Amino acid sequence: MDTEDQASERGSLMAFEMDCERQSSSADVTAGNIARTYSPIIDALSAHVALIDCNGTILEVNKAWMRYSDANGNCDLRYGIGSNYLDLLDGIRCCAGGGEKELEDASMARKVAAGLRQVLSGKLDKFQIEYPCNSPTERHWFLLTITPFPGAEQIKAVIAHEDLTPLMRANEELLRQSAQLACSFSNTVEAIALAVEKRDAYTAGHQQQVVKICHAIGCVLNLDEHRLRGLLLGAQIHDIGKIAVPIDILGKPTKLTRPEMEIMRSHPENGFEILKGIDFPWPIAEMVYQHHERLDGSGYPRGLSGEEICLEARIIAVADVFDAITSHRPYRPAKSYEDGIAELSAGCGRIYDAAVVEAFLAHLQNKVKQDTEHSPN
């Protein structure tokens, strides 16, 4: 049997535990009351908002949170108030053999739980992540933001889920329209290139070779996808102005006379006049106008120099010269790659853009290396 002292000690311990429970319950009530004082503020927000304490317990949610919960078959009459948000996240685990969506949900829950713990511990001022929330019939996107809650001892963080679905759908539609527009521009350029090809097969073949060289240079220079696309379209029709040059001059097997040369040299300006009225999202007309300009001002038709010449035109100029030297011409046979490299090297930094020449030479060296590695022993 217990002694009187033991009974007294056990009674004191029970009284202490009951007092702790009352204090904890009182603290929870106090925290809840304090959280509810912010209800008018968070109810005015469109995001789904929850206020939580230092342990991750949900103290209050706003009306947007409740409406979203109801719309998704809510069974919790308190909308999660009193539940521990961290426990909910930690409970999202992927079972063995789970599908791709289950894996993604479990991974996202781990990231959010880690971010919330860092915010609660003061290691992060903000945690933010976008995530999909799709139903069998619809796609939705949300932005989750977790931030500390200053000025209230019991409330430690704010969790906000902002519905990005209208914005993402608008963005998708914009991307679709942009892709459609880019396709239209591409089709326009292809139609123009086809017109050149029907008239002069040599010029068309030359333009396609220039496109390949420009693509290689653009990749070495790390041009972004949009700018590279514009460069290639410009290269594809850089000699469009030759459509106004008489075919007997284009195909003349002997050296051109001075008047004939003047007519030939008019093709950049002719090309500009043809293209200037088309509202491309790239400076296509200027690429065509400038591709015979040179860094030192010795080019034509305007005698531009240095940075006055757009980068795309400087790239096309290098590609144009190299292919012209190494391809068959009506008045002479093709010269060697070494002759083309010698011309570019001699004019590097003076006539031709040094970075562009170096990028092309690097491409050639890499191509030779790859060909060597893949050649049979």
Salt bridges, closest charged atoms under 4 A:
ASP2 OD2 - ARG10 NH2 2.66
ASP19 OD1 - ARG22 NH2 3.59
ASP90 OD2 - ARG117 NH2 2.70
ASP105 OD2 - LYS101 NZ 2.94
GLU138 OE1 - HIS140 NE2 3.42
GLU172 OE1 - ARG139 NH2 2.86
GLU173 OE2 - ARG176 NH2 2.68
ASP239 OD2 - HIS206 NE2 3.62
ASP239 OD2 - HIS238 NE2 3.31
ASP239 OD2 - LYS242 NZ 3.37
ASP239 OD1 - HIS267 NE2 3.16
ASP239 OD1 - HIS291 NE2 3.33
GLU260 OE1 - LYS252 NZ 2.67
GLU273 OE1 - LYS276 NZ 2.87
GLU286 OE1 - ARG302 NH2 2.82
GLU307 OE1 - ARG314 NH2 3.43
GLU312 OE2 - ARG227 NE 2.73
ASP320 OD1 - HIS206 NE2 2.57
ASP320 OD1 - HIS238 NE2 3.43
ASP320 OD2 - HIS292 NE2 3.78
ASP323 OD2 - HIS206 ND1 2.61
ASP353 OD2 - ARG314 NH1 2.58
ASP371 OD2 - LYS367 NZ 3.52
